[in-house]
Amino acid sequence: MAIPEKIGRYIIKSELGRGGMATVYRAHDPSVDREVAIKVLPREMLHDPQFRSRFEREIKMVAALEHPSIVPIYDVGDEDGQPYFVMRYMTGGSLSDGIEKGKFSVQDTARIIEKIAKGLAYSHRKGIIHRDLKPDNILFDDNGDPFISDFGVAKLTESGGGLTGSGVIGTPAYMSPEQAQGNEIDSRSDVYGLGVIIYQMLSGQRPYSADTPMGVVVKHITEPVPEILNLIPNLPHEVDALIKTAMAKDRNQRYATTIDLAKALNLIAFGHEGDITFNTNTGIGHKAAGASTTQFGRGKTGLIIAGIVLLVAVVGFFLLRNQLLVPDQPTLTATLPATEEPTLVTFTVEPTEEVVLTPTLDASAAFAPACTQDIDFPKPDLRITDYFCQTRIPYASVTIPEGASYELQTAAANCTYAGINKGRQVLTCSGSNFLVIDIKVCTPPLIAEEDLGKCSTDGTYNSEGSCCVAVPQEDAGCIVEQVTLKGCE
């Protein structure tokens, strides 16, 4: 797509980035002779008749945020019906750029998180939740001071129902469990995102990874928080407890505010909580001895951790999952690598003497009567739960009943199993823009163990009619559903 020469009065100089929900340009504002960044939202947003009024209302709220740790918005407008807003151009790169260069020390992480926490706390008092907190949205100026960008953009794009359907807008790698499930969120969702960022700054990698974005989402909902000490064993042990508290699945178990999280991190890094209060409207605040404002500030030695030890109660949600259960009888198990397809493992017992097993049929076996009417086998349902774009590739998330089998009948598409959520299998399907995918889903008849011998081998027991029905046809209990992928720019 060609880069426009102008947007409004702004002269476009280059494209800074492009995603599924917006494009960012570097531009020059001739009226005040300064460099700016322009974020342009897709025209598809305007398919929702309520989006225009909501966009204007929400962006005014975001533009009113005045804090030294928040990227300011200078202007709002539209170009040929395409909405845009103009921000300060940040010349120091993003936190993602810093993470790519290497891991951060605990001290440098604490200095950056303190300033970001202040900006978030300020916005939360104004009733605005970020919703899409991630390293790409933390930008630096020439002095190396961090700023939060894209406030409210996720909420704005979420209102564009014509584009996103019932899906949830956000970045899967940093999305809180409640946001990933489409539930109501509050400021503690940003606490979760900040916890993910801390994990990534200290370890150099995200806490969860999977083959598909939906697979990552499922892990945020269901998987325990990984032990960061397994990756970086020389970190203070209190760091692991801090991250697990910030990323607790139950938001009631997290830090109540971003300020509380920043204080806890300062205590680990410097031995004191720092001068952070809810009334602090400054991006500098208390600077620990020896701190520097140079960008990212690698390798600086902080103060020795004092004798106060932060005691954090680790969420017990996954305790039962990790318990070692001692069976009453010895159990023979085979462990298979998670990355490989299941392998059939057989065990052979050689008898001490020859044993001949002859199948016999009890002539007196009494079977249930044959069903006198046609029996309908229950059919499964396929539900489309989300549409989203990742690196310009369209995805659709669907769920089918647990235990159901599925068969992809469209050669140009791909569906990947992502896990179990609320008793249903989660699949992530992708392909080309607007591709129609045919998925065959089948649910086998369920027969209770005590009913297995009530019918001969050529019949299936029907519990409702207490009778035997002939073995169903191949497609009995099956449906074929179509999933149409959305278009990604």
Backbone torsions as a table, in degrees:
resi	resn	phi	psi	omega
1	MET	NA	131.0	-176.5
2	ALA	-68.4	144.2	177.7
3	ILE	-80.2	129.5	179.8
4	PRO	-67.3	152.9	178.3
5	GLU	-78.5	-37.1	-179.7
6	LYS	-142.2	150.3	168.4
7	ILE	-130.5	111.9	-171.8
8	GLY	62.0	-131.8	177.8
9	ARG	-88.6	-1.1	-172.3
10	TYR	-89.4	131.6	-179.5
11	ILE	-90.8	117.2	-176.0
12	ILE	-76.8	131.1	-179.5
13	LYS	-106.8	-35.7	-179.4
14	SER	-168.1	166.0	175.0
15	GLU	-95.8	127.9	-178.5
16	LEU	-91.7	-30.6	-178.5
17	GLY	-177.4	157.9	-179.0
18	ARG	-143.8	134.8	177.7
19	GLY	-136.0	-174.7	-178.0
20	GLY	-68.3	-23.2	-174.2
21	MET	-114.2	-8.3	-177.8
22	ALA	-166.7	160.5	172.9
23	THR	-126.3	138.1	-177.5
24	VAL	-115.8	131.4	178.8
25	TYR	-119.0	148.9	167.5
26	ARG	-90.8	133.6	-174.9
27	ALA	-143.4	168.3	177.3
28	HIS	-116.1	132.1	176.4
29	ASP	-98.8	103.0	-175.3
30	PRO	-69.0	-20.9	-177.2
31	SER	-68.9	-30.5	178.5
32	VAL	-124.1	4.0	176.0
33	ASP	56.6	58.8	177.6
34	ARG	-144.2	156.9	176.7
35	GLU	-82.4	139.7	179.6
36	VAL	-137.3	167.7	172.8
37	ALA	-116.3	133.4	-178.8
38	ILE	-116.3	124.2	176.7
39	LYS	-103.4	122.5	-177.2
40	VAL	-109.9	124.9	178.2
41	LEU	-89.5	151.8	-176.0
42	PRO	-67.9	149.5	179.2
43	ARG	-63.6	-25.1	-179.0
44	GLU	-58.9	-22.9	178.2
45	MET	-59.1	-30.1	-175.0
46	LEU	-74.8	-5.2	176.0
47	HIS	-65.3	-25.1	175.6
48	ASP	-85.4	115.7	-176.5
49	PRO	-62.9	-20.5	-179.7
50	GLN	-90.5	-6.6	-174.3
51	PHE	-67.5	-40.2	-177.1
52	ARG	-57.3	-50.5	-178.4
53	SER	-67.2	-37.0	179.3
54	ARG	-68.5	-40.7	178.3
55	PHE	-57.6	-48.3	-178.3
56	GLU	-63.8	-40.0	-179.2
57	ARG	-68.5	-48.0	-176.2
58	GLU	-69.0	-40.7	-177.0
59	ILE	-68.5	-29.0	175.1
60	LYS	-66.5	-38.1	177.1
61	MET	-64.4	-43.5	-180.0
62	VAL	-66.9	-40.6	-179.3
63	ALA	-64.7	-23.7	-179.9
64	ALA	-78.6	-8.3	178.1
65	LEU	-71.4	115.8	179.6
66	GLU	-121.3	100.3	-178.0
67	HIS	-149.6	141.1	-178.2
68	PRO	-63.4	-10.3	178.5
69	SER	-109.5	14.4	179.2
70	ILE	-123.5	129.1	178.5
71	VAL	-62.6	122.6	-177.8
72	PRO	-74.6	148.4	174.3
73	ILE	-101.0	125.8	-176.5
74	TYR	-91.5	-35.9	-169.0
75	ASP	-155.3	156.3	177.8
76	VAL	-137.1	140.4	178.6
77	GLY	-169.8	-166.5	173.5
78	ASP	-146.0	152.0	-179.5
79	GLU	-124.8	109.7	-176.8
80	ASP	54.0	43.3	178.3
81	GLY	81.1	3.9	-179.9
82	GLN	-101.8	115.7	-175.9
83	PRO	-71.7	147.8	176.8
84	TYR	-151.6	161.7	170.0
85	PHE	-142.4	154.0	-171.0
86	VAL	-111.6	129.8	-177.1
87	MET	-122.0	167.8	171.7
88	ARG	-63.7	136.4	177.7
89	TYR	-84.4	119.2	-177.1
90	MET	-95.5	123.7	-172.0
91	THR	-95.7	-6.1	-173.8
92	GLY	-95.2	9.2	179.7
93	GLY	82.0	-173.7	-177.2
94	SER	-112.9	168.4	175.5
95	LEU	-64.3	-30.4	175.4
96	SER	-59.5	-40.5	177.8
97	ASP	-60.9	-41.9	179.8
98	GLY	-65.8	-40.7	-179.6
99	ILE	-65.7	-34.8	178.2
100	GLU	-63.8	-25.6	-179.5
101	LYS	-80.7	-17.1	179.2
102	GLY	148.4	171.6	-177.9
103	LYS	-72.2	152.3	177.1
104	PHE	-92.7	152.1	171.0
105	SER	-76.4	163.9	178.0
106	VAL	-61.7	-38.4	-178.1
107	GLN	-66.4	-46.9	-179.8
108	ASP	-66.2	-37.1	176.2
109	THR	-61.2	-44.3	-178.8
110	ALA	-62.9	-39.9	-179.4
111	ARG	-63.4	-42.1	-179.6
112	ILE	-71.5	-45.2	-177.5
113	ILE	-63.7	-35.0	179.2
114	GLU	-58.4	-45.1	-178.4
115	LYS	-70.1	-40.0	178.0
116	ILE	-65.4	-40.3	179.8
117	ALA	-61.2	-37.0	178.4
118	LYS	-64.2	-44.7	180.0
119	GLY	-64.1	-40.0	179.0
120	LEU	-67.1	-42.8	179.3
121	ALA	-61.1	-39.0	177.4
122	TYR	-62.2	-45.8	-179.5
123	SER	-67.0	-36.2	178.8
124	HIS	-64.1	-36.7	176.5
125	ARG	-65.8	-25.3	177.4
126	LYS	-86.7	0.9	178.7
127	GLY	83.1	19.7	-177.8
128	ILE	-117.1	123.7	175.8
129	ILE	-102.2	138.8	-175.6
130	HIS	-67.1	-50.7	176.5
131	ARG	79.3	-18.3	-177.7
132	ASP	-140.1	48.1	-178.6
133	LEU	-73.3	125.6	-179.4
134	LYS	-163.4	164.4	-178.1
135	PRO	-57.7	-32.2	178.5
136	ASP	-63.8	-24.8	-177.9
137	ASN	-99.0	12.7	171.9
138	ILE	-114.6	110.7	-173.7
139	LEU	-112.6	156.8	-177.4
140	PHE	-119.2	148.7	173.6
141	ASP	-94.2	-172.4	-178.0
142	ASP	-62.6	-26.2	-178.4
143	ASN	-86.0	-3.0	-178.3
144	GLY	84.2	11.6	177.8
145	ASP	-83.2	136.2	-176.9
146	PRO	-84.6	147.6	177.4
147	PHE	-135.6	146.0	177.2
148	ILE	-93.8	133.4	177.9
149	SER	-119.1	171.9	174.9
150	ASP	61.3	37.1	174.0
151	PHE	-62.7	129.5	173.3
152	GLY	75.8	-3.5	-177.1
153	VAL	-64.8	-40.1	178.7
154	ALA	-61.5	-39.4	178.9
155	LYS	-67.8	-38.6	178.9
156	LEU	-64.0	-47.5	-178.5
157	THR	-69.4	-28.7	179.0
158	GLU	-64.3	-26.1	-179.1
159	SER	-78.1	-10.5	-179.6
160	GLY	-81.5	72.6	-172.6
161	GLY	-59.2	-28.4	-179.2
162	GLY	-65.8	-21.4	-178.2
163	LEU	-99.1	-39.1	-170.1
164	THR	-105.1	-6.5	-176.8
165	GLY	60.3	-135.8	179.8
166	SER	-93.3	11.7	-176.3
167	GLY	-72.4	168.5	179.1
168	VAL	-109.2	129.6	-179.6
169	ILE	-91.0	134.4	178.7
170	GLY	165.3	-176.0	178.8
171	THR	-107.0	117.0	-172.8
172	PRO	-51.8	-36.9	-174.1
173	ALA	-68.6	-15.8	-174.9
174	TYR	-126.7	10.9	-171.7
175	MET	-86.0	131.7	178.2
176	SER	-67.6	154.9	-179.3
177	PRO	-57.1	-40.0	-178.1
178	GLU	-68.9	-34.6	177.2
179	GLN	-71.4	-39.0	-179.9
180	ALA	-63.0	-29.4	-179.6
181	GLN	-92.2	4.8	177.9
182	GLY	75.8	17.4	179.5
183	ASN	-84.9	169.0	177.9
184	GLU	-65.5	139.8	-177.9
185	ILE	-118.7	162.0	173.3
186	ASP	-139.1	-166.2	-174.0
187	SER	-62.1	-21.4	-179.8
188	ARG	-70.7	-14.3	172.0
189	SER	-67.2	-36.4	174.9
190	ASP	-70.5	-31.1	174.3
191	VAL	-60.6	-42.7	178.2
192	TYR	-61.0	-48.9	179.5
193	GLY	-59.0	-38.5	178.3
194	LEU	-66.6	-34.7	176.1
195	GLY	-64.4	-39.8	176.9
196	VAL	-62.9	-41.4	-179.9
197	ILE	-64.4	-41.8	177.8
198	ILE	-59.9	-45.3	177.5
199	TYR	-56.3	-44.8	-176.6
200	GLN	-70.8	-37.9	179.0
201	MET	-63.7	-39.7	-175.9
202	LEU	-80.9	-32.2	-174.8
203	SER	-103.2	-20.2	-177.3
204	GLY	84.7	2.7	179.4
205	GLN	-146.3	161.6	179.4
206	ARG	-77.9	153.8	-177.0
207	PRO	-67.3	-30.7	-177.9
208	TYR	-124.5	143.3	175.1
209	SER	-141.4	150.9	178.9
210	ALA	-158.6	171.5	-178.4
211	ASP	-71.7	-23.8	-178.2
212	THR	-132.4	157.0	175.8
213	PRO	-57.4	-38.8	-179.1
214	MET	-66.6	-32.5	175.9
215	GLY	-62.7	-36.9	176.4
216	VAL	-65.7	-42.9	179.7
217	VAL	-58.7	-45.2	-179.3
218	VAL	-61.2	-38.2	179.2
219	LYS	-67.2	-37.8	176.3
220	HIS	-61.3	-32.5	-177.9
221	ILE	-80.7	-37.1	-167.4
222	THR	-115.2	-28.7	-171.7
223	GLU	-86.8	145.4	174.7
224	PRO	-63.2	156.9	176.5
225	VAL	-68.3	127.0	-177.9
226	PRO	-62.2	151.2	177.1
227	GLU	-77.2	109.5	-179.5
228	ILE	-67.9	-24.0	179.7
229	LEU	-68.7	-20.2	174.6
230	ASN	-68.7	-27.4	177.7
231	LEU	-90.5	-43.7	-176.9
232	ILE	-125.5	81.6	-173.3
233	PRO	-66.3	-18.7	-178.1
234	ASN	-86.0	2.6	175.5
235	LEU	-71.2	151.5	172.9
236	PRO	-57.9	140.1	-176.7
237	HIS	-62.0	-26.9	-179.4
238	GLU	-65.4	-21.6	179.5
239	VAL	-64.0	-40.0	-179.0
240	ASP	-63.0	-43.5	179.3
241	ALA	-65.8	-37.3	178.8
242	LEU	-62.7	-45.5	-178.9
243	ILE	-65.9	-41.1	-179.7
244	LYS	-65.6	-32.4	176.9
245	THR	-72.4	-43.9	179.6
246	ALA	-63.4	-32.9	-176.3
247	MET	-104.7	23.9	179.0
248	ALA	-59.5	138.3	179.2
249	LYS	-61.0	-40.5	176.9
250	ASP	-85.9	115.1	-176.3
251	ARG	-62.9	-21.9	176.9
252	ASN	-69.0	-16.5	178.7
253	GLN	-94.2	-4.0	179.8
254	ARG	-84.1	173.6	168.9
255	TYR	-60.0	139.4	-176.0
256	ALA	-67.4	-31.5	-177.5
257	THR	-141.0	164.0	174.7
258	THR	-66.9	-28.3	177.0
259	ILE	-64.1	-44.6	178.2
260	ASP	-60.3	-39.9	178.0
261	LEU	-64.3	-45.3	-179.4
262	ALA	-64.0	-39.0	178.3
263	LYS	-63.1	-43.2	179.9
264	ALA	-62.9	-39.2	179.2
265	LEU	-69.5	-39.5	176.6
266	ASN	-61.2	-39.5	-179.7
267	LEU	-60.9	-39.8	177.5
268	ILE	-70.4	-41.8	-173.5
269	ALA	-76.8	-39.3	-170.6
270	PHE	-122.7	-8.8	-178.9
271	GLY	87.7	2.8	176.4
272	HIS	-149.3	161.2	-174.8
273	GLU	-78.2	-17.4	-177.0
274	GLY	84.7	169.6	-177.4
275	ASP	-92.2	74.0	-178.5
276	ILE	-119.9	124.2	175.3
277	THR	-134.7	165.5	178.9
278	PHE	-69.5	-18.6	-179.5
279	ASN	-92.7	2.0	-179.4
280	THR	-78.6	113.3	177.5
281	ASN	-112.7	57.9	-179.3
282	THR	-142.1	148.9	179.5
283	GLY	-89.8	-5.0	-176.3
284	ILE	-100.8	-61.5	178.1
285	GLY	64.6	-154.4	-178.8
286	HIS	-77.1	129.3	177.3
287	LYS	-104.2	124.0	179.6
288	ALA	-65.5	152.3	-178.8
289	ALA	-58.9	133.4	179.0
290	GLY	84.8	0.5	-178.7
291	ALA	-73.5	153.6	-179.2
292	SER	-130.5	153.2	178.8
293	THR	-100.9	8.2	177.7
294	THR	-67.5	151.0	-171.2
295	GLN	-58.3	124.9	178.0
296	PHE	66.3	-30.6	172.1
297	GLY	51.5	59.6	-177.8
298	ARG	-68.6	148.2	163.4
299	GLY	73.8	8.8	-178.7
300	LYS	-79.0	143.6	-178.4
301	THR	-92.5	121.6	179.5
302	GLY	-87.2	-177.5	176.8
303	LEU	-69.5	149.8	178.3
304	ILE	-66.5	136.1	-177.1
305	ILE	-62.0	126.3	-177.7
306	ALA	-74.9	-178.2	-171.1
307	GLY	-74.8	-8.7	-179.6
308	ILE	-76.0	127.4	-179.7
309	VAL	-110.7	127.2	179.5
310	LEU	-77.8	119.0	178.0
311	LEU	-99.8	114.9	-178.5
312	VAL	-119.8	129.8	178.2
313	ALA	-76.4	116.3	-179.7
314	VAL	-76.6	133.7	-176.4
315	VAL	-56.8	132.5	-178.0
316	GLY	-92.7	14.4	-174.3
317	PHE	-57.7	-37.1	-174.7
318	PHE	-103.0	16.6	-177.1
319	LEU	-60.4	-48.1	-179.1
320	LEU	-60.9	-33.7	-177.5
321	ARG	-64.9	-31.8	-173.9
322	ASN	-99.3	1.3	-179.5
323	GLN	-70.0	150.4	175.5
324	LEU	-95.3	111.6	-177.9
325	LEU	-92.0	128.2	-179.6
326	VAL	-95.8	113.5	-178.0
327	PRO	-73.7	155.8	177.5
328	ASP	-67.7	-34.1	-178.1
329	GLN	-119.1	149.1	176.9
330	PRO	-57.7	140.0	-177.8
331	THR	-122.8	130.7	177.1
332	LEU	-95.8	119.3	-176.8
333	THR	-124.8	154.4	175.1
334	ALA	-124.0	124.9	-179.0
335	THR	-98.7	126.8	-177.6
336	LEU	-107.5	142.3	176.4
337	PRO	-58.9	137.0	-176.3
338	ALA	-67.0	-22.8	-175.0
339	THR	-88.1	-3.8	-176.3
340	GLU	-109.4	161.5	175.6
341	GLU	-69.2	148.6	177.8
342	PRO	-55.6	138.3	-177.8
343	THR	-115.8	137.1	178.3
344	LEU	-74.4	119.4	179.6
345	VAL	-110.1	124.3	-179.0
346	THR	-118.0	148.7	177.7
347	PHE	-123.6	131.5	-176.9
348	THR	-112.4	128.3	176.9
349	VAL	-110.3	120.3	179.6
350	GLU	-91.4	120.0	-179.4
351	PRO	-71.1	154.5	179.3
352	THR	-73.5	-19.2	175.3
353	GLU	-139.8	160.3	-175.7
354	GLU	-65.0	128.1	179.2
355	VAL	-120.4	126.1	179.1
356	VAL	-109.2	118.7	179.7
357	LEU	-102.4	119.6	-178.5
358	THR	-113.9	117.4	179.5
359	PRO	-63.8	136.9	179.0
360	THR	-127.0	154.8	178.8
361	LEU	-123.9	120.7	179.4
362	ASP	-72.7	111.6	-176.6
363	ALA	-65.0	-20.9	-177.5
364	SER	-92.2	5.5	-178.1
365	ALA	-59.5	131.1	-179.0
366	ALA	-104.2	117.1	179.7
367	PHE	-97.3	159.4	175.6
368	ALA	-66.3	154.8	-179.4
369	PRO	-67.4	157.5	178.1
370	ALA	-72.5	145.5	179.2
371	CYS	-68.2	138.5	-176.3
372	THR	-92.9	-4.4	179.6
373	GLN	-138.2	163.7	179.8
374	ASP	-65.2	140.6	180.0
375	ILE	-112.5	128.2	176.3
376	ASP	-90.6	123.9	176.6
377	PHE	-80.2	134.7	-178.1
378	PRO	-61.0	138.8	-179.3
379	LYS	-102.6	142.9	178.8
380	PRO	-74.8	167.4	175.2
381	ASP	-119.0	145.6	175.4
382	LEU	-114.0	126.7	-178.2
383	ARG	-116.8	131.6	174.8
384	ILE	-90.3	118.1	-173.8
385	THR	-104.7	-18.3	-176.4
386	ASP	-165.6	150.1	167.7
387	TYR	-124.9	136.8	176.2
388	PHE	-157.9	165.9	179.3
389	CYS	-116.7	141.4	176.8
390	GLN	-139.3	117.6	-174.8
391	THR	49.7	44.9	176.3
392	ARG	67.4	12.6	177.2
393	ILE	-104.1	128.2	-179.4
394	PRO	-77.7	141.3	177.0
395	TYR	-130.2	151.1	171.3
396	ALA	-131.9	133.5	177.2
397	SER	-101.9	128.3	179.5
398	VAL	-130.3	156.8	175.7
399	THR	-127.1	146.4	176.0
400	ILE	-132.9	161.3	-177.5
401	PRO	-59.6	147.6	175.1
402	GLU	-64.7	132.4	-177.8
403	GLY	96.2	-15.1	178.2
404	ALA	-76.4	150.7	174.5
405	SER	-102.3	156.6	179.0
406	TYR	-138.4	151.7	-179.9
407	GLU	-137.0	125.7	179.7
408	LEU	-83.6	123.4	-176.5
409	GLN	-108.7	11.4	176.5
410	THR	-117.4	113.1	-172.2
411	ALA	-65.0	-30.4	-174.7
412	ALA	-83.0	4.0	-176.2
413	ALA	-114.3	169.2	178.5
414	ASN	-143.5	131.4	175.6
415	CYS	-124.7	131.0	-176.4
416	THR	-119.3	134.5	176.3
417	TYR	-70.4	128.0	-176.1
418	ALA	-111.8	-12.3	178.4
419	GLY	136.9	-169.2	179.9
420	ILE	-113.2	133.6	176.7
421	ASN	-139.6	119.4	178.9
422	LYS	54.2	43.6	175.1
423	GLY	76.8	13.2	178.8
424	ARG	-130.1	146.5	175.5
425	GLN	-75.9	138.2	179.3
426	VAL	-106.6	127.2	177.6
427	LEU	-118.8	142.4	174.0
428	THR	-115.1	118.4	-175.8
429	CYS	-112.7	142.8	-179.9
430	SER	-145.5	167.9	-179.7
431	GLY	172.4	-153.8	179.9
432	SER	-81.9	165.0	179.7
433	ASN	-55.8	133.4	174.8
434	PHE	63.2	18.9	178.5
435	LEU	-69.0	136.6	175.4
436	VAL	-95.4	119.3	-175.7
437	ILE	-106.9	126.1	174.5
438	ASP	-95.4	123.2	-179.6
439	ILE	-122.3	122.3	176.8
440	LYS	-94.7	124.4	-178.5
441	VAL	-120.8	131.8	-178.0
442	CYS	-129.7	141.5	175.8
443	THR	-120.9	115.9	-179.5
444	PRO	-69.2	149.9	176.4
445	PRO	-60.2	135.8	179.7
446	LEU	-93.6	124.9	-179.5
447	ILE	-122.7	126.7	178.4
448	ALA	-64.6	151.0	-176.3
449	GLU	-58.6	-37.8	-177.8
450	GLU	-71.9	-11.2	-179.1
451	ASP	-101.2	0.4	-173.8
452	LEU	-62.4	-33.0	-176.2
453	GLY	-96.6	12.2	-175.6
454	LYS	-85.3	-10.2	179.6
455	CYS	-130.3	153.9	176.1
456	SER	-70.3	173.8	-174.9
457	THR	-65.6	-15.8	179.9
458	ASP	-100.0	19.1	-179.3
459	GLY	-140.5	164.2	177.9
460	THR	-128.2	132.1	-176.5
461	TYR	-74.4	135.3	176.5
462	ASN	-110.6	112.9	-173.4
463	SER	-69.4	-31.2	-177.9
464	GLU	-67.4	-42.9	-179.4
465	GLY	-94.4	-2.1	-176.8
466	SER	50.5	45.6	-177.3
467	CYS	-146.5	171.1	-179.2
468	CYS	-101.0	134.4	177.9
469	VAL	-115.6	148.1	179.3
470	ALA	-58.8	151.0	178.3
471	VAL	-52.7	127.3	-174.2
472	PRO	-66.0	158.6	174.9
473	GLN	-64.6	166.2	-173.6
474	GLU	-57.4	-37.5	-175.2
475	ASP	-96.5	8.0	177.7
476	ALA	-65.8	137.2	-178.1
477	GLY	75.6	19.3	-178.4
478	CYS	-121.0	151.7	172.1
479	ILE	-133.7	158.3	172.2
480	VAL	-121.8	117.1	-178.7
481	GLU	-113.7	152.1	178.3
482	GLN	-108.7	136.3	176.3
483	VAL	-122.5	120.1	-179.9
484	THR	-102.1	118.3	-179.7
485	LEU	-70.9	150.4	176.0
486	LYS	-82.1	169.3	176.5
487	GLY	-90.2	139.2	177.4
488	CYS	-118.3	131.6	178.8
489	GLU	-77.6	NA	NA
